[in-house]
């Protein structure tokens, strides 16, 4: 049986995406919103979390997901490891594999690292975010959040606002929502928009007003302070005035429009506090769904059954 990795949503079969979403909904109902009882699907399995970038939501939710399923979860510490002695990342991964781990979850600041490691180890690799490439479990939890509210993805209009060019979340959302039949609009400062992403169902614009006219779902991206060095990038004040999802913008949206944000948020820049706590905000629901989706992904890559 071939090893099953989760490295990206680009090119993933819609049936596989749907399978993970359905599994996540069952785990959420049975574990996260019921008696919070631990399950045993992954009992005896060992999961290794390797995070080379800071993370709260993704790292913690992978750890909880594994433990809720009965697995043993180890968080690899890069500080003090043999990497500081010059060991290559590939050799480190093989060393961890030799310790009889069952899954390698990796976040890395360099695009393509999870795929590179997947070609060199014989255990499933899950991409927890790599550089500017993808963040597939974030894309899946965003799909789940919208699916729970609407009951479908096909035909909906998703608007992603912010630094699209450097966002792995934007890429995974783009591929996931398009695969299931949604329309996607990307909007933000011209310097932070891609120029070669043309494909059916996708629109790119710098006009927030035109983008939001038919929005069913808005995904607001964090504006990263490190991008301020880019020539011509607007100030925080200008960004908020032109692309921020403010209280005034919230009042102009259709009543059913959902607001999402992968976190962490820059309150008062790309999104206002009133929007975060507003009636149609699904930000807290996204966090809960992150645990459910990662439970489903861990089970899916290991080919384990769902034992009701």
Residue, then its C-alpha position, 0 to 999 in steps of 0.5 A: x500500500x502506497x504511503x499517503x501524505x498530505x502535502x498540498x491541496x493543489x491537485x487533490x481529488x475532490x473526493x479525497x477532500x470530501x472524505x476528510x471533511x466528513x471524517x472531521x465532522x464525525x470526530x467533531x460531533x463525537x469528541x469535541x462537542x459531545x462528552x470530549x471522550x478520548x478515542x482509540x483510533x490511533x492507540x499505539x501510534x507515535x506522532x512527531x511534530x517538527x515545527x521550525x516556525x512559531x505556531x500556537x493554533x496549528x501546533x497545539x491542535x495537532x498535539x491535541x488531535x493526536x492525543x484525543x485519538x489515543x496516540x503518543x505525540x512528541x514535539x521535536x525541539x530544534x533548539x539543542x538538537x543535532x541540527x545545531x551541530x550541522x546535521x542535515x534536515x534529511x538526516x534528522x528526519x531519517x533519525x526520527x523515522x528510525x525511532x519507529x514514529x508513524x507520522x511526521x508533521x512538519x512546518x518549515x519556513x522554506x517552501x517545498x521542505x515537506x515534499x522533499x522529506x516525503x521523498x526520503x522517509x517511509x512514513x506519512x508526512x503532513x505539511x503544517x505550513x511551508x514557506x509561501x507554498x501551502x497550509x493544507x490543513x488550514x484550507x481544510x478547516x476553512x472548508x469545514x467551517x463554511x460547509x457547516x454553515x452553508x451545507x455546500x461549497x459549490x456556487x459560493x463566493x469566497x473573497x480572500x483579502x490581504x497579502x495574497x502573494x506571500x500567503x500559504x493560507x490563500x493558496x490552500x484556500x484557493x485550491x480547496x474551494x475551487x476544487x469543490x466548485x466555489x468562486x474565489x476573488x483575491x483582493x489586496x494592495x497591487x504589490x501583494x497580488x499575484x499576476x499569473x494565477x488566472x484560471x476558471x472561477x478565480x478573479x484578482x482585483x485591488x478593489x475591496x468594494x467590488x470584491x465584496x459585492x457578492x461575497x458569501x465568505x470573507x477570509x481576512x489575512x494577517x498583514x505581516x509587518x516584515x512586508x513593510x520593507x517592500x517599496x510602495x506598500x501602504x502604511x497601516x492607516x492607508x491599508x485599513x482605510x482601503x482594505x481593512x474589514x472595519x465596522x463600516x465595511x461589516x455594515x455594508x455586507x449582506x446579512x449572511x456573509x461569513x467572516x473568517x481569519x486564520x489568526x493571529x489577527x492585527x486588530x485595527x489593521x486588517x480587521x476590527x475588534x467589532x468584526x472579530x466578535x460580530x454575529x457572522x464571525x466564525x473565527x472561534x469556530x475555525x479554531x475548533x474545526x482545526x482540531x477536528x480536521x487534524x484528527x481526520x487528517x491523522x486518521x486519513x494518512x494512516x489509513x485507519x478506520x473510524x470506529x464508532 
